[in-house]
């Protein structure tokens, strides 16, 4: 039986995620969970008094070819190892999709193993690139324009300028950035900001663990801001791990950088008929829809 509103099961669901993602460092998992766990949007199955499977849905606004669409994002999917191959995840997934296909045009999921979700109609539409940069890469880069002081209004204005170069991007309002600033203060994550003569030119959200700086998100207007932000986060780390969209070429700035494929963004087109009516096209599934984009995509950050 599927249950909802997981407030009283928060700790148990975190332990299930920890068990299901053994390769994710604990502090990183804690930061992700604190930022994205929403009890009222969580579905879960209890068996013999314990949570054995869970997933969460989020509603988000996405700009897609000039239209603002509400999309559903499925997140934090986990099943206890003892209950795998018992169709627990399928029960949750089918319930989530039944709900989203009546309310949102697209359902999205970030997947490390895309084959698991193709059976539900998902198609891979984008993948990010992960770089691991040694701190020596930044030793000649000054970061005097970087500080830890920044406002939600400045971040919002910067984000609006940044996403104008991309499509299929999540829309964020001022309240989003204010909540982000408030939550970062209470978590292990950190924020730094870069400025130029016109104001904020970049920001970086990151996490330090075991002498490695893990960049969760980096938004910038030019290579100067990118270089200075990464140089700043590298000061207390031996290496910096950063993930960017498929169209951002960090190897042009850091010749030693080698890109590796990150997890895949998959999408499900819930109503091809409605999509085709809105955009006057003939898409059969999500891959057809995303192939229509004229600008690069940017939505690897969660």
Secondary structure, DSSP 8 states (H G I E B T S, - for coil): -EEE--GGGHHHHHHHHHHH-TTS-HHHHHHHHHHH--GGGEEEEEETTEEEEEEEEEEEEEEETTEEEEEEEEEEEEE-GGGTTTTHHHHHHHHHHHHHTTT-SEEEEEESSTHHHHTTT-EEEEEEEEEEEEGGGGTT---TTEES---HHHHHHHHHHHHTTEESEE---HHHHHHHHHHHHTSS-EEEEEEETTEEEEEEEEEEETTEEEEEEEEESSHHHHHHHHHHHTTT-SEEEEEE-TT--GGGTSTT---EEEEEEEEEES-HHHHHHHHTS---SHHHHHTT-SSEE-----
